[in-house]
């Protein structure tokens, strides 16, 4: 009897401790309205082009800074030895394919590896000669960018040894990454019609319809959705028999059929989507029938990391109080963050050991390698290795990243691939899912997968889009998904960022430095870059307080945000810009709300009962 009373008193005491306490957050200051909301198409185009040029310039600076650091490491390791220098250069050039030529100089001795690109009038030879002369004098050298006969862009970099006169390294650096960033951002910021209709066999339509429109410019993307022209997604009211499925395939002249649960995707050889929709609605009992939409790419004690590019280029992390937040939590490898994107360069020097098993939905026989760059950049924002003297720092030190490749080499994927990716990530243990992708059409098929993840206690984060429109973008606008807008370094709305009443919070998304394929680093802008900042925060929150539900995690991120713009929640920043330190402090003390109180009590009591039985 005495043991029962002790157990009862313990339960009552715990229940008292779980009652929500007074609010943790002070009243917010009145802020000014955002300076940028809607622009003319011409003004918006000008601002986006400026963002592209800024990203290219910042990427060039990142490239020079990272190469300078590598050259200094080479000099420190060589210690005047030609043999050691030769080994180090071979290793460096193998790991960094953009280094075309390296010359280690120590007095009259030198080690040269690689080859000089061919240029008109021996231009590159002249730059290399000037670089060696400057390095010999103890001065750093950077040439202008130039284009070689192979069509690639290069620069010559000379770095002297700061401690020893007459020692230095001269390198010829390929800068094709700048062209890649330009092309990437022209698509990502919707400056060009994207995806190209001929490449994907798709049509552009008014959102949530099959009314054909023509997308002639990037501006048109903001009022369009895209779907496969001979595909249809069908959720039958009752399961079809094999005979009925055979009949369907015959009548629509199907060339393929895919199934996820009770939902099917049929592709016809010659029947257009609008006709397919009518066929299924008239012939079969369905819960919904819709086009196969296409989704596309859319970032206490203060701890200052020693990553080479951090202090000079990563304005974003200090801006949201990441350094202070790290004193509360640096993450937990058991809390996995799935990145639904273009894949990842898993052997990037700044991501080694941070990537867990993933999947390639686009080609299930292949690894989820990144052939675009977007997924590697997003992954680095979340989890680039911190304090390794290398490149950039991610927001999380220890959370693992699960790469789920749902977008192909053009940076586009379908509702089927995104839905399948969500389900796979949930079934394989992801606690947070980042989706830096989207479009302007609701898809019940995708929504079903999102509800599945939500019901399995997964926190889903999505980018709002880059068209500076208030048209709801999906999956961000689904109620189960946490929608993210982008801010710049002045804590203003990024000019390209979508907005609307579905926005939950904002995060840095302007010229964000992160990892990039080829073991390189790039600066990119977009709500695609803002979203992983929030996904990383969700991972950190779940690391510091694993018992929080997905609903509680999202509530914490909203309530801990720093209010920007109009007082309270608004269309441009939602509840405000995320604050890592404030959110993690709240998570470590979180007692929940009256709405979640019964669920918390049940979880705690179940634990007590379980331990009591043992």
N, C-alpha and C positions, 0 to 999 in steps of 0.2 A: 504493500500500500504506500509506504514512504517513497519508494522509487517512482511511483506514478505521480505523487504530488510534486516531487522534484522536477519530473519531466514537464508537468503542466505549468509550473512556475517559470521554468526555462522558456517555454513557448510564449507565455504572457510577456516576459521580459523582452524577448526578441521582438515581439509584435510592437511593443512600446518603442523600441529603438528604430523600427522601420517606418513609424509615422512620419510623413514629410515634415521637414523643418521649415523655417522661414526662408523666403527666396534668397538665393545666393548673389543675385545680380542687382546692382544699384540702378536707380533711374538713369535713363540715357539722355545725353545732351541733344539739344535741337541742332540739326545739321542742315547745311544748305542743300538745295536741290541739285541734282547732277547737271553739269554743264552740257553734257551731250545726251540726247535722247534720240530724236529722229532727225535725219538730215535729208537734203536732196540727194538724188542718186549720184550726181556729180561730186558733191561734197563727200559723200560716203566713199566713193571710189578713190578720191584723193587721199582720204585718211587711211584707207586700207593699203594703198600703194606705199604710203609713208611707213606703215607698219612693216610691210615686206622689205623695204630698203633698210629699215632699222634692224630687222632680224638678220639680214645679210651682213650688214656692217658689224653687228655684235658677234655673229658667227666667225667672221674673219678675225676679229680680235681674240675670240676664244681659241681659235686655231693657232694663232701666233703665240699666245700665252702658254698654251699647253705644250707646244713644240719647244719653246724656250726652256720650260721646266724639264722636259725630257733631255734636252741637250746638256743642261746643267747636271742632271743625274749621270749622264754618260761621262762627263768630265770627272765627276767625283769618283765614279767606279773605276775609270781607267787608271787614275793615279800615275800618269806619265808612261804607262806601258802600252806599246803598240799592239801586242798580242791581246791584251785585255780589251783595248779599245776596239779592235777588230771584232771580237766576240760580241761585245756589247752593241756595236752598230748592226751586226747581222741580226741579233735578236730584236733590236728596235725596229728595223725595217720590215722584219717578218710580222711583227705585231701591229705596226702602223703602215699600212700599204700606201698611204698618201705621201710618205717620205720617199721621194724619187731618187735623191742623191744626198749623201752625207760625207762631209770631210772633217776629220778630227785633226787638229793642228797642235803640235807641241814643239815650239821653236822651229827648227828646220825639218823636223820629222812630221809625217802626216800619214793618215790612213783614209783612203777614198773608197766608197762603195756606192753602187748604183750608177746611173747614167744621166747625163744632162739631156733635157728635151731639145729638139731641134727648133731653132727660132731664126727669124730673119735678121741679117746683119750681126750674127753672133751676139744677140742681145743678152742671152742668159750667161754666156761666158763673161761678158762685161760686168754683169751684176755679181757673179761669183768672185771675180777678181777684186771688185770694190769691197765686197763683204770680208774677204780674207785680209785685205789691207786694214780695214777698220778694226777687225777682231785683233789683229796684231798690235794695234795701238790701245787695246783695252776698251774699245767702244762697241756698242751694240749696233746692228745694221738690219734694216728692213727695206727691201726694194719695193717699188710699185708693183702692182699685179700686172701680169702680162699673159698673153695667149700664145701658146706654142703652135707649131704646124699640125700637131695631132688634135687640135681643137680644144685642148684642156687649158684651164687657167692655173697659173703658178705664181709663187712669190719666192724670193731668196731671203733667207734669215741667217744672221750671224750673231752668235752669242759668245762673249768672252768669259773666261774663268775669272770670277770676282776676286779670287785669292792668289792666283798665280799668273804673272805676266807672261804673254806669249803663247798662252794655251787657250784654245777656243774651238767651237764647232760651227761649221757653215753647212746649211742644208737648203735643198730645193724642195719646196712643199707644194704638192698638187692641191688646188683649191676647188676641185669639182663639187665639193660639198656646198659651195655657195650657189651653184646652179641648181643643185638638188633642193636646197632650202627655198630658193625662189619658186621653183615649180611646185613644190609641196605647199607653200603658203598661198600661191595663186589659187590653188584648189581649196585649201583649208579655209581661207577667208572668202571663198566664193567670188573671186575676181574674174573667173572665167566660167562658162557653162560647164557644170560638172555634176555627174559624170557625163562624158561624151555619149550621146545617144547611140551612135553606131558601134561603140566599143562593147556595150553591155547588152545590146539588143533590148533596150528599154525605151519607154516613152515618158515624157514629162507631162504631168497632169495637174489640174487644180486639186489641192489636198483633199483626201478622203472622197475621191471620185475617179472616174475614168474619162473626164472631160479633157481632151487633148489640148495642150498649149505648147508653144515653142519657146524654149529657153535660149535666148540669143546672147545674153550677157550675164555677168555675175549677179547683177541686181535682180534679175528675173528668178534666181534660185530661191529668193526669200518668199516667193509665193507659189512654189511648185513642189510636188512630190514626184517620185519616180517609181516605176514598177516594170517588171518583166512583161513584155508585150503578149506572151502566150502562156502565162502562168496564172494559176488561181489557187487560193488557199481556202480550204473547205473544212468546217467542223460539223460533222453529221450529228443529227439529234440522236439517232440510234446507230450502233455499229453496222457496217455493211458486211454482207456475207462475201466470201471469195467470188462467188458467181456474180454478185452485184458489182463488185469492184471491176471484174473483167468486162462487164457490160459498160461501165463508165469509161473505161480505157478505150473500148471499141468506138463508142459514140463520140468521144472527143478527139479521137485519133491521137491518143497520148503517146509520147515518146519517153516519158519518165514519170514516176510517182514516188514521193517520199512521205514518210509517216512519222509523226512525233505524237505519241499518245493517241488521242482520238482525232487528231487533225492531220489532214493530207494536203500535199502540194502536188498539183497535177500540171504537167507541161504538155501542151498540144503541139502537134507538128504544124498545123495550119489555121487554128481557130484563135481569134484575138480574145483578150481578157474580158472585154465587156460582154462578148457573146458567151464566154464560158460562165461568167457570173449569172447571166440570165438562164442558161441551161440548168445549172445546179439549183437555182431558186425555184424554177418551174417544175423540175423533174424529181427532185429529192427533198426530203425534210432536213433542213440544216439549221444550226444555231447561228452560224454566220458564214458568209461567202464573200471574199474580198480579194483585191489584187495582191500580188506578191511584191510588197513595197521594198525599195532599196534603201539601206541606211549607209551613211558615210561618216568619215572623220569630222569631227568638230574641234590647272597647273599649280622672387626665387633667384637661383644661381644661373647666371648666363653662361652657356657653353658655346664657345666659338671654335668651330672645327678648323683643322689645318689643311683641308682640301685646297689644291693649288688655285682653283678658279673661284673659290667661295667668296672671299672678302671683296674682291673687285667686281664680280659679275652677278652674284646671287642676291640681289636686293630683296627678292621675294620672301626668303625665309625670315630674316630679321623683321620685315614689315609686319608679319603676322605672329610675332613673338615666339618663333620656333625655338630659339636658343634658350629662353627661359623654360619653355615647356619640357625640354629634354631633361631637366632636373627632376621632373615627375615621372616621365616614361620615355624610353627610347624604343619601345615596341617589344614584341614577343614573337618568336619564330612560329609559335603555334597558331597565331592569328594570321591566316593567309588572305592576301588581297589579290583577287583575280582581275586581270586587265584584259578586257574584251577589245581587241584592236587588230593591228596588222602583224602581230607577233613581236619577237624581241631578239636582239643579238645576245644570246645567253653567255657568250664568252667575252663580252665587253669587259675590259679590265676593271671598270667601275661597277660592274653588276655580278662579278664572279661570286658564287656562293649565296646570292640573293634570290636565285630563280629556282622554283620548285617545278615538279612535273606539270606540264600543260598539254594542250592538244591543238592540232591544226584542223579546224572544222572545214576549211576550204579544200584541203587535200589531206584526208585522214592518213594517207600513207607517208606523209612527210612530217618533219619536225615543225614546230611553230616558229620558224625563222622569220625575221622581219625583212621584207623586200621593199619597204616603203620608207621607213624611218620613224613614222608616227608612234608606233607602239613602243619602240626603244626609248624615245624621248619621254613619253608618258611614264614608262616604268622607272626611268631615272629620277623623275620628279618625286615619285613615291619612295624609291629605295636605293638610289645610288649610294655606294658604300661611304660611310662617314668617317672622317679622321684617318684616311689612308694616304694622305699627301698626294692624292690622285684626283684630277678633274674636279667634279662637282660633288655636293652633298645632297642626299635625299632627305625627305622629312623623317623617315623611319630608319633607325639603325638596324633593326632586327626582324621586322615583319617580312615574311617571304612573299614573293610575287609569283602568281600563277598565270603564265601567258596562255591566253585562249585566242587563237587566230581566227577571227570571224570576218576579216576584211582581206580582200585579195591584193594583188600587186598594183592595182589601180587605186587602192585606198577605199574601195567600196565593197559592200556585202549586202546580203538580203535579210529580210525578217526571219527567214528560216535559219540562217547561219547564226544570227544574233540570239534567237530563241534557243537554239540547240546549245549554243555556247553558255548561256545562262544556266540551263538545266544541268549541263555537264559540270560547270563550276560548283554549283550547289551540291551535287551528288558526290563531288570529290573534295569537299571540306572547306570551300571558300567561305569566309565570314563577312567579307566586303567585296563588292563588285564595282569596278570603275568602267563606265561606258562613255568614252569621249567620241561619240558618234551620234547620228540622229538624222531625222527628216521631219517633214511637216504633216505626215499622215498617221492617224491612229491605226493600229493593226491588232485586231482581237487575238490573233494567233500569238503575236509577241506579248501582248498583255497577259495571256494565259501563263506564259513562262515567267513573267515578272511576278504574277500573283503566286506562282509556285515558290519562287525564291523568297518572297515576302513572308509567306506562310511558314517557311523553313528558317525564319529568323536571320535572314541575310540583309545587310545594309547595302542598298543599291544607290550609286551616285552617277549622275549623268550631266554632260555639258548641254547648255541651253542652245548653242548655235552661234554662228558668226555673221548673221545677216542684218544686225541692228533692226530687228523687227519684233513686234509684240505678238506675232502669230505663235501659238504654242508649238514647241518642237518636241518630238517624241524620240526616245522614251522618257526624256526629262520631265514632261508634263503629266505623266501618269501619277496618280496620287500616292502610289507605293514607292515612287522614286524620288530621291533628293536632288533637286535641280540647282545647278550652279551657273551663275553669271561671272563675268570677268571684270577685274579692276586693274588699273595701271599703278605705277609707282607713286602717283600723287593721291592715291585712294579715291580716284574718280572712276566712273564707269568707262571701261575700255570702249573706244568708238565703235568697234565691230560687234560688241556683245548684244545678244538678244535679251529681251526683257519681257516682263508680264507678271500677272498676279500669281503664276505658278512658281516663280523663283523662290527658293528657300534661303540661299546665302550667296555671297560673292567671294571670290578668291583671286589672287594674282594671276593674270593671264597675258601680260604684255612683255614681250621680249624675255622669255624665260629660258635660262641656260640649263641644258640637260644633256644626257647621253644621246649618241647618234650612231647609226651603223658605220662600220669601218673603224671601230674603236675610236671614234671622234666625238666631238661635242658641238652642239648647235644651239642657237637661240631661236625660239619659235613663239609666235603669238596666237592666241585663240582661247575660246572657252574650253577647248580640248586640253589646254595647259592648266586652266583653273580647276577643272574637275578632279585631277589626281591629287591636288593639294588637300581637297576635302576627303577624298578616299583614304589618303594617308592619315588624316586626322581621325577618321572613323576607326582605322586600324589601331591607332595609338590609344583611343578611348577604350576599345574592346580589350586592349592589352592591360591597361591599368585597372579596369573593372570588368572582368569577363562575364559577370552575371547580368550585365545590362542587356535588355532586349534591343532589337533593331529599332523599335519605336522609341525607346528611351535614349538610344544613341543619337537619333535624329533630333529629338527634342532638345538634348543637351547642346548640339551644334547650333541650333537656332537661338536658344536662349543665351548662349555665351558669345554670340557674334557681336562685334562692335558696330553700333548703328551708324549708318552713313546716309546721306541724302535727307529726305523728309523724315520727321520723327516717326519711329515705329516701323513696321513692315511697309515696304514700298515695292513698286514694280521693277526697279533698277538694281537694287541690292538685296531684295528680300528682307531678311531680318538683319542684314549687315555683313561685314567682312569677317571671316573666321579669325579667331584668336586662339592659337594653340595652347598657350599657357593658361588662359582663363578656362578653356574647355577641359583641359586635363585636371586642373584644380577642382573644377566642378564634378568631374567624373569620379575623382578619388573620394569625394564626400557625398556623392549623389544618393539621396534617399527616395527619389521617385516622386510621382504625383498621385493624387487621389485616384486618377484613372488607372494607373498601373499598379497601385498599391496592393490590390488583392492578388495579382499575379506574382508580385515579389514575395508576399507572405507565403504563398503556396510553394514557391521554389525553395525558400529558406526552410519551411517546415518539412518539406519532403527530404531535404538534406539531413535535418535533425533526426527525423524518423528513421532514415536509412542508417545513420551512424548508431542510433539507439539499438536497432535490431542486431547490428554487428556485435 
